[in-house]
Amino acid sequence: MRISPPVQQAAAALLLSLLAASASAKIPPPQLTDEQKAKAAEAAARTAWSNQLANFQLCRSMDKVAMRYFAEAKAANKDLKPAVPAGDCTDPGPFAYKPPEPKPLEAAGAHSPPETAKGPPNSKATAAEIKPTK
């Protein structure tokens, strides 16, 4: 039995549309292990330190350029306004990462809400005494 070309084209189009629909399905995000989370936190800390170091180096180079400009202007007897201080160039120091301490679970394994309790979770009032809020 021979299949006509229009039927073949329709079948191919259907197959391609099914493949495209399955390829565009949403994939759930990967579940990270504690080790992977710790590595990601360290990488974020290293990136932040690297940015601070780059800002420090930029600040120092701008100070050197400004000092040279003022020295050359003074040698050429140019009248300049005093320099506006741009701030301190603070050295971030060497990279040091201290991972956060893991929070201990309660002895019973139950998790309390993060806020401090303002009263007991229940009261001595009966159901008849409690007025429903509307």
C-alpha positions, -999 to +999 in steps of 0.1 A: +000+000+000+013+034-010+007+066+011+001+097-009+024+127-004-002+150+012-008+124+038+029+120+044+033+157+048+004+159+073+018+129+093+052+146+094+037+179+105+018+161+133+049+143+144+069+176+145+042+194+164+041+166+190+079+168+194+078+205+197+051+203+224+071+178+244+103+198+241+086+230+253+073+213+285+084+230+317+112+212+334+112+214+372+142+231+388+169+208+400+170+200+437+203+211+451+222+192+478+236+209+508+271+207+494+260+223+461+242+251+481+274+257+502+295+259+470+271+283+455+272+305+486+310+305+486+310+314+449+287+343+456+309+355+484+340+352+462+322+372+434+313+400+459+349+401+472+362+402+436+339+432+429+352+450+460+387+444+449+380+457+414+365+489+429+395+493+451+419+490+422+398+514+401+398+540+430+436+538+433+442+542+396+418+572+395+437+588+424+470+583+406+457+599+374+443+628+394+476+633+413+495+633+380+470+657+364+473+682+392+511+679+393+513+686+355+489+715+358+509+730+387+541+727+366+523+745+337+512+773+361+475+766+354+449+779+379+428+750+391+401+746+416+409+723+445+401+687+440+369+673+454+375+643+477+359+612+462+361+591+493+384+565+507+399+536+488+393+508+512+413+476+506+390+445+509+420+424+521+425+388+512+395+366+505+381+349+536+349+329+536+333+316+567+303+294+560+272+302+581+265+279+611+237+255+604+206+261+626+200+232+650+167+215+649+147+214+680+150+182+701+116+169+691+122+177+655+093+201+654+098+235+639+086+266+657+076+297+638+104+322+635+086+350+655+083+350+692+050+338+706+029+366+721+006+342+740-004+306+744-015+288+712-049+281+728-071+297+754-095+285+781-125+301+764-152+278+752-165+277+716-196+295+727-176+324+742-155+328+711-172+352+686-165+344+650-150+373+631-167+383+599 
